[in-house]
Amino acid sequence: MTQIYKALISITLTLLLASTAQAQITSSSFEISKNLDIFATMYKELNNNYVDELNHGELIKTGIDAILDKLDPYTVFISEAEIEDFNFMTTGQYGGIGALIHKQGDFIVISEPYEGSPAVKAGLLHGDRILKVNDKDTRGKSVSDVSSVLKGQPGTKLKVLVERDGEKSPLEKEIIRENVSIPNVTHSMMLSDGTGYIKLSGFTQNSGKEFKEAFLKLRENGDMKGLIIDLRDNGGGLMNEAVNITNLFIKKGELVVSTKGKAPDRNKSYKTFIQPVDTEIPLVVLVNAFSASASEIVAGALQDLDRAVIIGERTFGKGLVQNIIPLSYNTQMKVTVAKYYIPSGRCIQAIDYGHKDSTGHSEKIPDSLINTFKTRSGRLVYDGGGIIPDILTEQPMLSNISMSLISRYLIFDYANKFKREHTEILPAGDFTITDDIYTDFVGWLQHKDYDYTTRSEKMLSELKKTAESEKYFEELKNEFEMLESKMMHNKQADLEKYRDEIKSLLRNEIVSRYYAQKGRVEAAVTEDQEIKKAIEVLGNQQTYKTILSGTDITSKSKS
């Protein structure tokens, strides 16, 4: 009997014993034992008889992934090599150089060096093309390949050879890796009319502490009459940190979230456990379709307790709780163990992973199964798919030309060019794209490739294919040619038509070259329509109170 077979039998027996909670072996335990024995004997014979040598680690990992693929996407196996990346997701810290990278053509390029990071200390800039790391060529490598080399134990050194526009020859930089910490509060500031603003990007360890410090600092330094909590694009994280942040504005002893799972020990209630900081200040929470998990706990709890007005798009709808379970050989498994429920009693999970269609895909919970709940003041709220804001807004869709300029990194590259030619600009909130700057950008684009197909052109192409398949095209040929001629996009015309949209994208990108990520947020805030709406609501206490009391007809009709 091979060593592999012995190991698989050992696993079988271990799982069997662990699954047998009672003296009498249940049918479930027998099924586990039976199928693991089948798997073990199959693998033994495969190893003994297959014509080529097997890669055991790769095959078993493939089997594990195939099993977990039948469940929800949040139940995952974490190999020893992936532990560091997972720790970063929960702590916001990792050992490395502190820079985002992306692939542009054949090169890996510095997207954004974090403020104060080893990358900045070594002099790396936006747009630097990484040619070599420790004398090893990076051309043709993936982002993950290069990222894994750049990460490492804090205090260790590495050499990076970069190519930079404006420099005649490559530059070699020596970087000392550090423990890089990504802040959860990416920006906090006072806006107009005494409105505070806090942008929260994650829920890693200490996010509650960071948020509290930012809030107290704003309150001390200004006459704050209301607060905007921006949870847009925040994919969540640690549930206890969501409770901590909610606790700042809710009195002690209030239920924030509860979890319910298959095992009795997964059924828990999480209440506010310390005295709040401020139970009176008016709150608005901004959310969008990428606000998920812990973000939905905060937004949902504050909505259910009538403590904040929620503005934005319907949230993602992740109402599943994961725990980390250690496995052998320094591996782990993140397992969905429960669903979470916010104070009104609703679960906001949008997709039912327990039921799949004939193609194996999970579907959203149908409208017929959605239930109605009530907030503390009696407002109607619903389960079955995220948090529905009190005031719904729609994110404007970017034009095709803007998408092309972004995806081809032309706005990114122009911002790098602008930084080389201008040593300084106005403060982030005051800087604007003048007509002269925009004219220069348009001229710079003349010899750049940024062709694209508009949605109308795509739809016409599909209609043309349908007409051909149904034998109608010949008699409609002239009409199609006329439509194609009229619809043919003109890039120069689009540059003028979408001038304001492109100028906004340019502004945010250029500002980040001088004031880093905080500057990008400061610039975006001045043009953000949802923030303007939040300021408007906070500035009108009658509107604010009628929304929370459920007597505001306008917000109800929108929901």
Summary of the structure (lengths in Angstrom):
residues: 559
radius of gyration: 27.6
end to end distance: 65.1
largest distance: 82.2
contacts: 1689
relative contact order: 0.08
helix: 44%
strand: 21%
